[in-house]
Amino acid sequence: MGGGASTITQQTAKNVFLWQGGSITKFIRKIPELYFTVLIEWVWGKQRILEVYLNVIEMGPGIFGIQAASRHYFKKDASQLTRAEAAMIIASLPNPKKFIVKPMSRRVAWRYPQILKQMNNIEGDEDIKALLR
């Protein structure tokens, strides 16, 4: 997954419909990426975009999707992750090849408690409850 200022929808469009590549192909890819970004926002909606994103994002070297990351790092299904374990995986973004979960990189160790706190802060939010149903 590349860094930069891409939105989750743009990253989903790139990962699902387009190719990865260096700086020259990145420029060429921007027009179809824009097309697919607008299309999937129009057709899928936020919940589906997030679901697809979490299933295709690279969460470590050769580890694609939250389910694969959960099995690789914690030997369990993603639905069985604790909040802390989920926060550790999320903390590896935006560069899970560099910021690894196990053994835990310094950035993940620093970032995951912050993410856990944010999870607790939004727990009572009605929109979040609706997403989790």
C-alpha positions in Angstrom: 0.0 0.0 0.0 1.4 3.4 -0.9 1.5 6.4 1.4 0.5 9.8 0.4 -2.8 11.7 0.8 -5.0 9.0 -0.7 -8.4 8.5 0.9 -9.6 5.0 1.8 -11.9 5.1 -1.2 -8.9 5.9 -3.5 -6.8 3.2 -2.0 -9.6 0.7 -2.4 -10.0 1.7 -6.0 -6.3 1.3 -6.6 -6.0 -2.0 -4.8 -9.1 -3.6 -6.3 -9.2 -2.3 -9.9 -5.7 -1.0 -10.8 -2.1 -1.9 -10.7 0.7 -1.1 -8.3 3.8 0.6 -9.6 6.5 3.2 -9.4 6.4 6.9 -9.8 5.8 7.0 -13.6 3.0 4.4 -13.5 1.5 6.2 -10.5 0.9 9.3 -12.6 -0.7 7.3 -15.4 -2.9 5.4 -12.9 -4.4 8.6 -11.5 -7.1 9.1 -14.1 -8.6 5.6 -13.9 -8.2 5.8 -10.1 -10.3 8.9 -10.0 -13.0 7.3 -12.2 -13.1 4.1 -10.0 -13.1 6.2 -6.8 -16.2 8.2 -7.9 -17.9 5.1 -9.2 -17.4 3.0 -6.0 -18.5 5.9 -3.8 -21.6 6.3 -5.9 -22.4 2.5 -6.0 -21.1 1.0 -2.8 -21.5 3.4 0.1 -19.2 3.9 3.1 -19.8 0.6 4.9 -19.0 -1.5 1.8 -16.0 0.6 0.9 -14.6 0.0 4.3 -15.4 -3.7 4.2 -13.6 -4.1 0.8 -10.7 -2.0 2.0 -10.1 -4.1 5.1 -10.2 -7.2 2.9 -7.6 -6.1 0.3 -5.2 -3.8 2.2 -1.7 -5.1 2.6 -1.2 -5.6 6.4 2.4 -6.9 6.2 4.7 -8.5 3.7 2.4 -10.8 1.6 -0.4 -10.4 4.2 -3.6 -9.1 2.5 -6.7 -8.2 4.5 -7.6 -8.0 8.1 -8.5 -11.7 8.3 -5.1 -12.8 7.0 -3.4 -10.3 9.4 -5.4 -11.6 12.3 -4.5 -15.2 11.5 -0.8 -14.4 10.9 -0.2 -12.2 14.0 -2.7 -13.6 16.5 -3.7 -17.1 15.2 -7.4 -16.4 15.3 -10.2 -15.1 13.1 -10.6 -11.3 12.8 -14.0 -11.5 14.5 -12.2 -12.9 17.6 -9.7 -10.1 18.0 -9.6 -8.1 21.2 -9.7 -4.3 20.8 -6.0 -4.2 21.7 -5.1 -6.7 19.0 -7.2 -4.8 16.4 -5.6 -1.6 17.4 -2.1 -3.1 17.0 -3.0 -4.1 13.4 -4.5 -0.7 12.7 -1.4 1.0 14.2 0.8 -0.6 11.5 -0.9 1.6 8.9 0.1 3.4 6.7 3.2 1.3 6.2 2.7 -2.3 7.5 5.9 -3.5 5.9 7.9 -1.1 8.0 5.7 -0.8 11.1 5.2 -4.4 12.0 2.9 -5.9 14.6 5.0 -8.9 15.7 7.7 -8.4 16.8 6.1 -5.0 17.6 7.8 -2.0 16.1 8.3 1.1 18.1 5.7 3.0 16.1 3.0 0.3 16.7 3.9 0.2 20.4 3.5 4.0 20.6 0.4 4.3 18.3 -1.8 1.4 19.3 -2.7 2.7 22.8 -3.8 6.0 21.2 -6.0 4.0 18.8 -7.5 2.0 21.6 -8.3 5.2 23.5 -10.1 6.6 20.3 -12.0 3.3 20.0 -13.2 3.7 23.6 -14.1 7.4 23.0 -16.4 6.5 20.0 -17.9 3.4 21.5 -21.2 5.1 22.4 -21.6 6.9 19.1 -24.9 5.9 17.3 -23.3 5.8 13.9 -20.6 3.4 15.1 -23.2 1.2 16.8 -25.2 1.1 13.5 -22.0 0.0 11.6 -21.4 -2.8 14.1 -24.9 -4.3 13.8 
